Amino acid sequence: MPNLLFICSKNQWRSPTAELLFKNHAIHSAKSAGTSDKARIKVNQKMIDWADFIFVMERKHRKILEQNFQKSITHKPIIVLDIEDNYQFNTPELIDILRISLQDYL
């Protein structure tokens, strides 16, 4: 069962919404975290090690991961979803964007 890690800034809206799409999924497990010190759940080494695929909402999140977890992410696919911080948690528009972006995994 592949493990999917979703990353945004504060782990309030985008990444928790993506994680929720995979709740009780038959094939994948998912977690979410944020890169900010103010994140609800801040990304850490244990999460990076757990993940088979890492999805970041913006390019800046990828850069932060590359700076903080350089050696750990060398062989892990990091997919930039290009979803700006314009959505609230679990809004229909955000869910639609995520479903389209993640259709190969859902």
Long-range contacts (C-beta under 8 A, 24 or more apart in sequence): 1-27, 1-28, 1-29, 2-27, 2-28, 2-29, 2-52, 2-53, 2-105, 3-28, 3-29, 3-30, 3-31, 3-50, 3-51, 3-52, 3-53, 4-28, 4-29, 4-30, 4-31, 4-51, 4-52, 4-53, 4-55, 4-105, 5-30, 5-31, 5-32, 5-33, 5-43, 5-47, 5-48, 5-50, 5-51, 5-53, 5-54, 5-55, 6-30, 6-31, 6-32, 6-33, 6-55, 6-57, 7-32, 7-33, 7-34, 7-35, 7-43, 7-54, 7-55, 7-56, 7-57, 7-61, 7-65, 8-32, 8-34, 8-35, 8-56, 8-57, 8-58, 8-61, 8-85, 9-34, 9-35, 9-36, 9-39, 9-57, 9-61, 9-85, 10-34, 10-36, 10-38, 10-39, 10-40, 11-39, 11-40, 11-41, 11-42, 12-40, 12-89, 13-85, 13-87, 13-88, 13-89, 13-94, 14-57, 14-83, 14-85, 14-87, 14-94, 15-57, 16-40, 16-89, 16-90, 17-87, 17-89, 17-90, 17-91, 17-94, 17-95, 17-98, 18-55, 18-98, 18-102, 20-90, 21-95, 21-98, 21-99, 21-102, 21-106, 22-105, 22-106, 25-106, 28-105, 35-61, 35-64, 35-65, 43-68, 43-69, 45-69, 45-72, 48-72, 48-73, 48-76, 51-76, 52-76, 52-77, 53-77, 53-79, 53-105, 54-78, 54-79, 55-79, 55-81, 55-102, 56-80, 56-81, 57-81, 57-82, 57-83, 57-84, 57-85, 58-82, 58-83, 58-84, 58-85
